[in-house]
Amino acid sequence: MAFAVQTLGRVLALTLALGLAGPGLAEDLPDLAGIYDLEGQTVVGETSARFIVTGKLVVKQEGNSLDTFVEANVKRSEGETGPAAFSLVAHGQAIVNGDKLAGITEVQTIMGKVPGVDVAAPYMPKEAGPTFKATSSGDIVEDGEIHFSMKSDTDVFGPGANRVTTLKAVRVARKPTELKTKEK
């Protein structure tokens, strides 16, 4: 479970990294707002453990500041470390500086209560895992694509192997989802 939470945290940190940036000129800033398909993997140190990460990233942008939200599913593809599958949600903030971004993300893992059953299965009983923060950094590769990596800044789940999550986000919509207020 600790691995699942750290993996989720890294995904969230990457999401946040898309949002924190230092001051810059508006005309020099790339437009990153939108909805992204997210895919990547987490590698656990020197072990054979690998986890595939897929999900959605929503980016809201104001100047060089990003506010990010992630919902992702994580499945073990190799090794025996950590749960076979789990979900995560994350919220982050990041700063854009040229074609780079950096930020912080808060991650919440979601675990299934029934061993061996995918946490995404309908009506699957779930429980929340620990919340943790992660740092992220990335590169804006081209319009509509961001590559980034995440690292947890806490040992909330105990000491563990070096975990690195690398992700690729490809924009699928330019308008981020926003709540609309009802007119009275």
N, C-alpha and C positions, 0 to 999 in steps of 0.2 A: 504494500500500500504506500509506503514511503516513496518508493520509486515512482509510482503513479502520480503522486502529488508533486514530486519534483519535476516530472516530465510536464505536467500540466502547468506548473509554475513557469517553466521555460517558455512554453507556448504563449502564455500570457505576457511574459516579459518581452517577448518578441513583438507582441501586439502593442505593448506600451512603447517600445522603442520606435515604433512608427509615429509616435506622437510628441516626444520631447525634443525641442530644438532651441537653439539660441537665437538671438535676434538676427534678422536678415532682411534683405530687401524683398518686398512682395513680388516684384517682377522676376526675381531670381529663383523664387520658390516653385518647386514642382507641385502640381495639383494632385494630391494623394487621396482626397476624400472619395469614399465609395465602399463597395462590397467586394471582397476578394475570396477566391477559392484558396484554401491553405493546404499545403501538403509538405511532408518532410519526414525526418526520423530522429529518434533519440538513440545515442550510442552510450552504453554504460562502460566507462573506463576501458580496462584491459580485458574485459570479459567478452563473450560472444553475444551478449544480450543486445537486441535491437528492437525498437518499437516504431511502428509506422503511425504517423500522425496525419489525420485529414480533418478538415472542418471549414469554418467560415470566419473571416475577419472583417469587421466593420470599422472604418476609419472616418472620424469626423475631424475636420481641419479648420483651424483659425490661425491665419498667419503661418508661423513656423511651428506652432504647437499642434500636436495630434492627441486625440482622445480615442483609444482603441478598445474594442470588445471582441472576444474570441469565444467560440463554442467549437469544441473539437472532440473527436473520438480517437482513442489510442489503443492499438492492438500489438501484442508481442509477436514479432516475426521470427525471432531467433533467441535461443538461450532459455534459462529457467528463472531469471531474476524478475521479481515484481509480478503483478497480476497479469492474467492473460489479456484482459481488456478493461478499459475504464473510460470515463468521459471527463471533460474539464470545462470550466468557464473561467474567463479572465477579463480583467479590466486594466488598462495601462495608459500611461501618458508618455509622450516622447517629444523630442525636439528634432527638427530637420535643419541640417547645416550643409548646404550644397546638395551633393548626392549621397549624403550619409545621414543616418538617424541613430538616436540613442535614447534609452528610456528605462522606466521601471514598470513592472507589471505585478499585480496581485492575482494569484491563482487559487482556484478552489477545485479540488478533485471530487469526482462523483463515482462511487463504487457500487457495483451490483451486490446485493445481499445473497444471491444464489450462486455458489461456485460453478464455474463452467458455462454459465448462461451469459450471453452478451448483454452488457449494461444498457444497450440501446434497444433491446427487445421490448415490444409493447407490454405495458403493465408490470414490468420488471421492478421488484422492490429495490430501492436505492438508498444509500446513505452518503452523507457528506464526509469527506476526508478533511485533513488539516488545510488551513489557508497559509500561503507563504508568498514572499516577494521574490522576484527574479529581475535581473538586469538583462538588457538586450541591446544589440547593435546590429546595424544592417546597411545595405547598399541599395540605392534606387538604380536598378539596372537599365530599365527603359520605361517608357510610358506604360503604366499598367502592370509593372512587375517589380517586386521587392524581394531581395534575398536577405535573410537575417539569421542570427544565432542567439541562443539564450543560455543563461547560467543562473542557478539559484544562489541567493546570497544568504541562505540560512541552513542550519543543520537541524531543523525542526523534526525531521524524521530520523535523526541519528546520523552518525558518520557513514559515508558511503563512497562508492567509487566515483570517479570523475564522470559526470554526465553532461553530454553536450547535445543540444537539440539544434538542428539546422532546418530552416523552413524556407519555402518559396511561396510567395503570395502573388496570385495573378488576378488583376481586377476584372470582375464580371459585370459591374454596374458602376457608373460614376456618381450617382446620387445615393448618399447614405440614407438609411432608414431613419426617420425622425418621428417622434410622437407629435401628433397635431392636436391642438386644443380645440374643443368644440366652441362654435360661435354661439353667443347667447342672444 
